[in-house]
Amino acid sequence: MDDWETPEDVRLSPRERLALLQIEANLRQDRRLAHRMRAAHRMTGDRRTTRSGRGVWLPLSVLLLLTASAFAAVTGVRTSAPAPLWCFALLWPLTLIQSFRLLCRATRRARPGRTLTRWL
């Protein structure tokens, strides 16, 4: 807001400038508005906000869950022990849920001109 410039043909009276400065000061103090503005700014796809490492954790967790589920399933089948099979039974639904979230993210961010998302 500080870098906002008035056009050359627009003149504000000192009273109007003071009122505008007070409005801007009140808006800066509103935390909920600032939070919503940051969220809206992130959703526009600005490069400065999308480079954060938050987008890496979901694909990484799906990869780790898939690996652990496959290991538990193979170990349980080869040894016929109930513990690895129960581990697989607990891990598999989590893996499916995270995979579904990853799929939803991929389809939501997909654009007509791009085939791969940022994290693939």
N, C-alpha and C positions, 0 to 999 in steps of 0.2 A: 504494500500500500504506500510505502514511503516514496517509491519511484514513480508515482502517478503524476503525470503532467497535464496541466490544463491546456486546451487548444488556444491558439493565439486570439481567436475572435470571441472567446468567452472570458468575461470579467466578473469576478465575484467581489461583492462589497466586503469590507472588513467584518461586518456582522455575520455574513454568510460564511466566510472563511472560518470564523471562530466556531460557528455552529457545526460546520463540516469537520473541523478538528475534534470537537467534542464527541461527535458521532463516531468518528474513527477510533478515538480513545476508548469509548464504551465497547465497541466491537472487538477491540484487541483484548479487553478484559474478559470477554465471554468465552469460557473454556469449551463449552459444548459446541459453540459455533466454530471455534478453531479446530476442534476434533473432527467435525463434519466436513470442514473445508479441506483438511488434510486427507480424509478418506476419499472425498470426491476428486481431489488432485491425484491420488494414487490410481483411481479407476480410469482416469483419462489416458493412462499409459505413458506418462512422462518418464523418460529414461532415467532421470536422477532418482526416482523413487522405486523403479522396478529392478534396479540392480542390487537390491538388498539380498542377503542370503536366505531369506525366508522361503523362497520358492524351491529350494534344494531339499528341504527336509522331508517333504511328502514323497517324492520319488525315491529318496534314500531309504525311508522307512518301508516302502513297498518292496524294494529290493532286498532289504534285510529280512523282512517277514517271509518273503517267498523262499529265500535261502534257508531260513530256519525251519519253515514248514516242510520243505522238500527233504531236508536232513532228518527231521523227526519222522517223517513218513517212511523214508528208506530204512532208517535204523529200526523203526518199529516192525516193519515187514520182515527184514532180514533176521532180527533176533526174536521175534514174536513176544517181546516184552511189553507189558501193558503201559509202562511209564512213557516211553516215546510215543506210543499211539495216543495216549491222553494229552501229551504235549501238542501233538499234531491236531487233535480235536479242539484244543483251546486256541492254537495259533491260526488255524485255517479261517475261521470267521473274521478274525481281526484282519487277516490278509485280504480277504474279499472286500471288507468294508473300506480299507485304505485304497485298494485298487479301484473301487468304484468312485471314491473321492478323486483319485488321480484322473480317471476317465472323464468325470464331470468337469474338472479343471481344464483338461485338454480340449473338450468340446466347447466350453465357454469362451476360452481365449482364442480359439481357431478363427482365423480370418479367411475370407474367400481367396486371397492371393497367396497365402502361405499354407504350406502343407505340414510343417513341423512347428511346434511351439518352442518357446525359449529354452525349456529344460530338456528337450529331446535332442 
